[in-house]
Amino acid sequence: MAGIAEIRPKEGRRKSPFRAALEKAAKTIVTVVVTMLGLLFITFFIGRVMPVDPVLSIVGERASKEVYEAAYKALGLDQPLIVQFFLYIRDVVQGNFGISLRTGFPVADDIRRVFPATMELATLGTIFGVLLGVPLGVLAAVKRGTWIDQIARVIALIGYSMPVFWLGLIGLLLFYGILGWVGGPGRLDIFFQDEVPQVTGMILIDSLLDGNLEVFRNALTHIILPASLLGYYSLAYISRMTRSFMLEQLNSEYIITARVKGLSERAVIWQHAFGNIKVQLITVIALSYAGLLEGSVLTEIIFAWPGIGSYITTSLLSADMNAVMGGTVVVGLVFVLLNILAELLYQFFDPRAK
Amino acid sequence: MTMIPQPRQGLRAWLLTDTPTSRTHARLSALYQSWLSFRGNQMAMFGLGILVFLVFVAAFAPLLAPHDPFTQNLLARLRPPGSAGYLLGSDSLGRDILSRLIYGSRITLYIVTLVAIVAPVVGLFVGTVAGYTGGWVDIVLMRITDIFLAFPRLVLALAFVAALGAGIENAVLAISLTAWPPYARIARAETLTMRNSDFIHAVRLQGAGPLRIIIRHIWPLCISSLVVRVTLDMAGIILAAAGLGFLGLGAQPPTPEWGAMISDGRRFILDHWWVATMPGLAIFTVSLAFNLLGDGLRDVLDPKEGSQ
């Protein structure tokens, strides 16, 4: 970016802050729109090069030539590719991802149904990751070079190196199969299914709203294992980032000043150093949340969790391309929005970024 | 290092000299000194040891494996680890798990090597061209990079494999297609710092064209930061490949791919834990080794980024 800025002629007068803010907002919107168009182009392209014939999968193998032609036309496949692309964008903007061949429902409805389950899992996982990862990172930075730092490093390294689906299996074997401490796969035991009315789609919240503590407790035993698993991955990332942010602060001169003034070590660490990394941490947490949405794909399969990850993969295995592409676009959109949100939060809270 | 310079002989002294006699000499000397500082990092050496062992196992798989990895023996199904002839047990078709792991190391190395060749080269090309050319080429290329970065990698890889069909080569392609953008960013950043430096101006004055400048003068200087990043990414590549294999989208049965082996053992996890556990341990060990090695390399090659 620096290179481009140099080439442009400098403007003579200073811009008003209002105009600067407006330009920034416009720039962000353009970025989001261009990125989304790119995402759609990629999914469109993937859908086109698919070896599966979309017409055959609708009309069936034994359809007559006339029926095939009619369906071919109805799908708009006789149009030029560029027209097809615009038709695709129009559909997506209207929230129309087509009909899922596997479930028989519109893909958009399916996604609306499964998405809260993923949200619930990823949110709880992020909460675990933040509650454990931030203190661990701070501790590792403060006790730098000691055995505590080493243990924190090993914990993070294991998190970076462990296949999530394998750890899930082992966890299931240990805590469900052998110890029997947690509920098995799925979101609820079978006899609690459909007992609470759906409001948000997140069972933990719905059961509380309904005042049904039994369902809440059961849902908790089911979610605790996959959520702590995802939480571990988020912990690995958050604790490492927290450590390096904290080290940067603890090495600065204002920390020495604070110590010289005779402040307690706790005040130095938590008020002075930690106070200054909060903004960076918010960004990291938003990114890790986005990462968990992705990490939940494999976790959901292990735990038979009916979220967007299982939805995409089961659709994939039954060659249901509408569902796969719809799911991919939605996950991509959420990912982009979380990234933008992280950036906005950063700019909002950090006066230096303005 | 003593204060009084003493006459030293042999290769070591030649490598540690302060007055190199030729360009090759200087390069070898720098390499040896990096190696010395790398060798001091125990964790990284441990990682390197594991990887050397992995390459050894993959190279001599037919000699090391006690059984054929494909031969089924239904009389010896699901034998627990330690039973006669089956050190790590046998799977649901009576195949020796140890032998399958040994042959599986070849597939892991194959995938990792291919991705490690394809993705950084694409990234290097895109990044240096964007950084050196500047202007609208830079804007367009970086926007494309951002679009790929905006996609969650595993989901994008899933979609690609869905389009291309399952199989090792397609898995490699899908992972590479999702792995190149960070390299492009690094290469671009490095190029921007070099673009206006004196030595590039000097080469340009001698009449070198943009392509020659990029390939001969910019690429070599981007390599070290890319190598570090690739090594650190290897673990992620292995995990992604194993994930695709686990979903049945990577190597197809009966290929002894580690991720597919876990998926095979998943059905028996509650009664026969070893079928899924052993390949998982293998994946974990190898990706841990790459992480340790990457950390060590980063400290040596890229001190400013080092884990303080």
Interface residues (C-beta under 8 A of the other chain):
Chain A: A2 G3 I4 I7 T31 V34 T35 G38 L39 I42 T43 I46 G47 V49 M50 P51 L157 I158 Y160 S161 M162 P163 V164 F165 W166 L167 L169 I170 L172 L173 G177 S244 L247 N251 A290 G291 L293 E294 G295 V297 L298 I301 I302 I312 T313 L316 L317 A319 M321 V324 M325 G327 T328 V331 G332 F335 V336 N339
Chain B: G131 G134 G135 D138 I139 R143 I144 D146 I147 F148 A150 F151 P152 R153 L154 V155 L156 L158 A159 F160 A162 A163 L164 G165 L192 R195 A235 L239 A242 G243 F246 L247 G248 L249 G259 I262 R266 I269 L270 W273 A276 T277 P279 G280 I283 F284 S287 L288 F290 N291 L292 S307 Q308
